[in-house]
Amino acid sequence: MDAKAAAREAIESRHAALVDLSHRIHAHPEISFEEEKASAWCAEALVEAGFEVEKPFCGLPTAFRARAGSGPLHVAICAEYDALPGIGHACGHNVIATMALGAAMAAARVADDVGLTVTVIGTPAEEHGGGKIVLLDRGAFEGQHFAMMVHPAPIDSAEFPAIACCNLEIEYTGRSAHAAAFPQLGVNALDALTVAQTSIGLLRQHIDPSDRVHGIVLHGGDAPNVVPARTTARWLVRSQTLDRLNGLLPRVRNCFEAGALATGAKLDLVASAPYAEMRSEAALDALYARNAIELGRAFPDLGGAAAAFAGSTDMGNVSLALPSIHPLIGIDSLPAVPHQPEFAAAARTPAADRAVFDGGLSMAWTAIDVALDDGLRARFLRP
């Protein structure tokens, strides 16, 4: 039996268990850095499959590393499993996690035969918090030669053109007062945020059409008859690249400063470490697409529509550090798209269960292809 056939047999034998795990994660959504059940279940499945598992990993309680094989070429397969507040797995991370496990288990079957070391890195907090950025900073990807993950979507695409993104935590502090009897004694922190939001709305006319600035109010006050003394908000600023993001951020910050200046409230603004743009490794994308097509997948020509995708991922930071891919796999969700409740429902359907198999095996076959290609193997092994 050749390596790819053996990998297929390995994932076929575990597909039912992987689907069960996908459904369990889906039924128990956990938000960023709180993925205790999902990370434990994934780690347990990998231990059962013969992987050496380290958990917690790099000081993160819900991160883990699982390793099998002893070949010179190291592949990292990233597993995400956090959910969105309020709408659960509306980004399909239950499918991402189980595709990653399936890929690793399939590749591990032949790892020593083809010269691979297979590592699954459980990466918490993709939706908010940038778990991969923390892991990168703490050395989790050192020694890896290339990295992969696959994300569910309405349709298949070999490449996800993710853009750079920065999270802003906003707090205005004013002074409370009776809103009817003594409003002149108050400093309205909610007014400060209103000025900022108005300024951002006007700014949008003068930024690149592909840029995005959007956010929510976390706390707007406590009672309508009290001048709000404290408001908090969370905003995201996105641009095509980190360089362009760095040019946009000061302009957005000025909008929040305007709120403080206009009202007299004090502004506290904290910017997170930004998510980078995704730089896909073309050779890996081509291999993945070829393998997915062999499994019956199709990649429609999106033309210019692909540029309209404005999502972001901390996998972008990984892609700047080592060759990486982040293809999209269709789960027949249309008209539902990610971050809608209907997409959460689509992440637990027969189409999503099929994606667990197809995405996992396509990644495993891609790793095998690299290991068996003298040119690619040499290029990725080169220091």
N, C-alpha and C positions, 0 to 999 in steps of 0.2 A: 504494500500500500504506500502511495507517495505521500509527501508531507501534507499537501492540501486535503487529500482525502481523509487522512488520519485526523486532521484538525476538524473537518466537517463531522466526522463520526463522534468526536469528543463533545462538540457543542450540541449535536443531535441528542446524545444520551442525557444531557443536562437541561435541555430546553424546557421541559415541563417544570423543573424545579426553579429555573430562572424566571419563568413567567409567574409562578407562585410568589416568588420574592418581589417581582415588580408590582404585583397586585397588593402585597402586604405593605410595601413602602407607600404606595398610592393611598391606601386606606388609613395610613397613620402619618399624615404630613407634619413635618417638623421644620421650623424656620432656621435661618442661618445660625450656625454655631450651636444649635440645640438638637442636632440630628443624632440623638443617642441610639434610638432603635435602629434606624436605617444603617448607620455605620457599624453597629454591632452585628446586625444580620449579614451585611456584606462580608465583614471580617470572618464570621463563623463559616459562611459558605466557602470562602477561600481556604480556610484551615481544613475543612472537610475535603477540599479538592487537592490537598497536599502542598499548599503554599506555606512558606514561613511568613508569619504575620506579626508586625509590630504595631501595637495600638495601646495607648495613644501614640501619636507620631509628631515629632518636632514641637512638642509642647502644646499641641491642640488636641483636646480630649476626643473630638469627633473626627479626627483625621487618622488614617492608617496607611501602612505600606505593607504590601504582600509581594513576595518574590518567589519565582520558580525558574529552574534552568541555570546553567552555568556557562553559557556561550559568551564570546567576546563582544557581541553586538547587543546593546542594552536598549530595550523599548519600554517607554513609560506609557501606560494606559490610564487616563484620568477618569475617575468615577465621581460624578456629582450626585447629590441626593437631598439637597435642601428644597423646601417648598416656599411658596409665596404666602404672605399673611392674608388670611381671609378667603383665598381661592385655591389653596392647596397646590397640587401638582399641575398647575396651569402652564408650566414650562416643560413638563414631561421628564423631570429629573429621575423619576423612578425607572424610566426606560433607559436613560443615560447610564445609570448605575449598573443595571443588569446587562446592557450591551457590553460595558467594560469588563464585567466579570466573565461573560461568555467569551469575549475575545481573548482574555488572558488564559482561561481554561483551555481553549482550543489551541492557542499558540504554545502553551506549556506542554501539551502532549508531544510536540516534536521539537521543543526548544533545544535540547542537547544534540539532536540529529542535525539541525540546520545551523547551530551556532548562535542561539539567542539566549539572553537572560530577559525574562518577562517580569515587569514590575507593575502592579496596580497601585496607584496612589489615590487614596480616598480623600477628596478635596472638598471640605465643607464650605458653606457660605459663598456660593457664587452669586446668588441674588443680591446679597448685601453684605459687605465686609471683606470681599476679596481674599478668600482662603488661599487661593493659589499664589497670590502675591506674598502672603505671610510665609507659605511653604518655600517659595523661591528664595526669599530672603534668609531662610533658615537652612538652606542647603538641600532641600528635599529632592531637587532634580539634578544634583551633581552626579556625574558619572553616567547620566542617561544620554543616548545618542540621538533619539528622536522621540516625539510624543504624539499621542493620538487621543481623540475622543470623537463621538458622533452625537449630534443633537436632534431630537425629533422636531418636525416642522410639518406644515401642510403638504409640501412636496419635497422631492429629493433635489439636492444641489451638492455638487462636489466641493464647493467652497462657500464659506460663510463670510461675507465682507463686513465683519464687525468693526465698529469704530471706537475711538478712544472715549473715555467717560470718567468724570470725577464727581464724587458725592460731596455735597455741602451740607453740614449741620448748622442750622441757623438758630440763634436765640437773641431776642430783644428783651431788654429789661427796662421797664418804665417805673411809674409810681401809681399806685391805686388811689381812687377817690370815689365818692358817690357820684354816679354818672349823671344824676339830675340836679342834686343840690349843690355840689361843689366840683363840677367837671374841670374848672380852671386850675384846680390843685393837682390834677392828675397828669401823668405822662403816658400816653396811650401806646403801648407796645404793639397792639394789633394794627393801629394806624401806620406804624412804621413798616410792618410787613405788607400792608395794603399799598403803600407808596412803592415799596420794592417790587411787588408784583406788577404794578402799573408800569414802572420803568422797564421791567423785563419785557412786558408786552410791546412797548414801543421800540425796544432794542431789536426785537425779532425782525423788524423791517430792514435792518441794516447789517444782518449777519448772513453768512453763506446759507443758501437754502438747505444744505445738507446738515447744518448744525441743529442741535436740539437743546432747549432749555426748558425744564419742566419740574414740577414739584408738588408737595402737599403741605398742608398745615397740620402739624401734630398736636398743637395746643394753642387755642385762640383766646382763652380767657376762662373765667369761672362762673360768672353771672352777668346777665345783661345790664344790671343796675350798678356794676362796678367797672370803673375804667380798668381795662386789662393791664396789669403790671408785668406780665410775662407772656411772650408767645414763642413758640418753637416751630420750626419747619425743616423739611428735608428736600433738597433740590438736587437734580442731576444736570450736569452740563456735558454735552457731547460734541465732538468734532471728528473729522476724518482721521487725524493723526494726533499723537501726543504733542507735536510741535504746534499744530494749529490750535489744539486745546489750550496750550499754554498762552496763546495769544488771546483767546476768547475769555478765559477765566477772569482776568483783571476787569474786563468790561462788565461782566456779570457782578463781580464783587462791588463795583461802583454803584450798581443799582441797589444793592443792600445797604451800602454806606449812605445812599441818598435817603433811605427810610429813616436811618438814625439821625442824619443831619436835619431832616424836615421836622421831626417830632421831638428831638431831644432824648430819645431813648438810647440806651447803650447797646451796641451790636457786639455779639460774640459769634464769629464765623470760623468753623473748623473744616478744612478740606481734607478728604481722605487721600491715600495713595491712589493715583488714577489707574483705571484699567487702560491698557494699551490697545491699539488697533491690532487686528489679527493679520499676521503675515504668513499665509499658507505656503507650505513647501510644495511647489508645483509637481515635482516627481512623485511625491507621496499621494497627492490629490489624484493624479492620473492613475496610479495603481489602484487606489481605493475605488475610483469610478469603474475601472475595468472589472474589478472583482464584484462590485455590486451589480453591474449589468449582467454578469454571468449568473447571478442569483435571480435575475428577472426584474431588477430595478431599472427605471428609466429616468433620464436627466433632461427635463424639458429646457429648451433654449429660452431663458428669461430676458435676453436682450438687455435693454437699459433698465428694466424693472428691478434687476438685482441691486442697482445702486440705491434704490429706495429703501432697502433694508437698513435699519438704523439701530440694530441691537448692539449690545456690548457684552464682553465676557472677559473674565480674568485669564482665560486661556490665551488671550492676546499677549499678556505679559510673558507667558511660557514661550510663545512663538518668537518673541524677540531674543530669548535666551538659547533656544535650540530648535532645530527643524520640527515643525508641528503641523497638524491638520485638524480641522474642526468641521467636517462635512455635515450636511443636514440630511435627515432620513424622513421620508414622508410617512404619515400615519393616517392619511385620508380624512383629515379633519375639516376641510373647507365646508362652509364658509368660516369656521372657527379658526382663529389664529392664536399664537402664544399669548399668555396673560389674560385670556378670557376663560370664564368658568366652563364654557363649552369645550375648550381645548383640554382642560383638566379631565373632562369626561372622555374625550377621545384618547387620552393617554392610558386608558384601561379598556381597550377594545381588541378584537382579533387583529386589526391592522397594526396596533401598537405591539401586540404580542409577536407578530411576524417581524416587526422591526427589531425586536430583541435578538432574534435569530440572524436576520440579514445584516444588521449593523455589526453585531459581534463577529460573525464569520468573515465579513468583508475586512474588518480591521485585522483579524488574525491572518488572513491570506495576504494582506498588505505587508505585515511584518515578515512573513515567510518569504514573500517576493524580494524584499530588501535583503534579507539574509542570504538568499541564493543568487543575487545579482552582484557579480564581482565589482562592477563599477560603483554601484550605489553603496554597497557595503564598505568599500574602501573610502568613499567620500565621507560617509557618516562616521567612520572610525578615525578619520584623520583628526589629529589634535587641533 
